[in-house]
Amino acid sequence: MLYGADFDRTCPASFFLDGLFEVPFKIDDAYIKSLLKICIDKKIDLLIPLIDPELLPLAKAKEHFSKVGTTVMISNEEMIEISRD
């Protein structure tokens, strides 16, 4: 199954997904908690970030996802900071 998450239920990727979950627009703690809940509820194995603003918050929360069995396909915080400079 291929799931996605976005604040806009009509995002272009939604047409290629088996399911779409609505998440907060602002990428903050509530956003991360929302993604974590989805990963737990749907037993998501792999989370692939698609937009730059997600990268650092997800890298910082990588261990939380790992504890629930979800691998976040992302570089470490230091590498993201360097690439954003």
C-alpha positions in Angstrom: 0.0 0.0 0.0 1.2 3.5 -0.7 0.0 6.3 1.6 0.6 10.0 1.6 0.0 12.9 3.9 -0.7 16.5 3.0 -2.7 19.5 4.3 -4.5 19.6 0.9 -6.6 16.5 0.1 -6.5 17.5 -3.6 -2.7 17.5 -3.9 -1.4 16.0 -7.2 0.1 12.9 -5.5 -3.2 11.9 -4.1 -4.2 10.5 -7.5 -1.5 7.8 -7.2 -2.0 6.8 -3.6 -4.0 4.1 -1.9 -4.8 6.5 0.9 -4.2 10.1 1.8 -4.1 11.6 5.3 -4.7 15.2 6.2 -1.9 16.8 8.3 -1.5 20.3 9.7 -0.2 22.9 7.2 2.5 24.2 9.5 5.5 21.8 9.9 5.9 21.8 13.7 5.4 19.4 16.6 1.7 18.9 15.8 2.7 17.9 12.3 5.3 15.4 13.5 2.8 14.0 16.0 0.2 13.6 13.3 2.7 11.7 11.1 3.7 9.5 14.0 0.1 8.6 14.7 -0.4 7.7 11.0 2.7 5.5 11.1 1.5 3.7 14.2 -2.1 3.3 13.0 -1.2 2.1 9.5 2.0 0.3 10.5 4.1 2.3 8.1 7.5 0.8 7.4 9.1 3.6 5.4 8.5 7.4 5.5 9.9 9.4 2.6 9.9 13.2 3.0 9.2 15.0 -0.3 9.6 18.7 0.6 12.5 20.6 2.1 10.7 22.2 5.1 10.0 18.6 6.4 13.7 17.5 6.4 15.1 19.0 9.6 12.0 18.4 11.8 11.9 14.8 10.6 15.6 14.3 11.1 15.2 15.5 14.6 12.3 13.1 15.2 13.9 10.2 13.5 14.3 8.2 16.7 10.7 8.6 17.6 9.7 7.1 14.3 12.2 4.3 14.7 10.7 3.4 18.1 7.3 2.7 16.4 8.9 0.7 13.6 9.1 3.4 10.9 12.3 4.2 9.1 12.6 7.8 7.9 14.6 7.9 4.6 16.6 11.0 5.5 20.1 12.3 6.1 21.2 13.2 9.6 20.6 16.7 11.0 24.2 17.9 10.4 24.0 17.0 6.7 20.7 18.7 6.3 22.0 21.9 7.9 25.0 21.9 5.6 22.9 21.4 2.5 20.5 24.2 3.5 23.3 26.7 4.0 
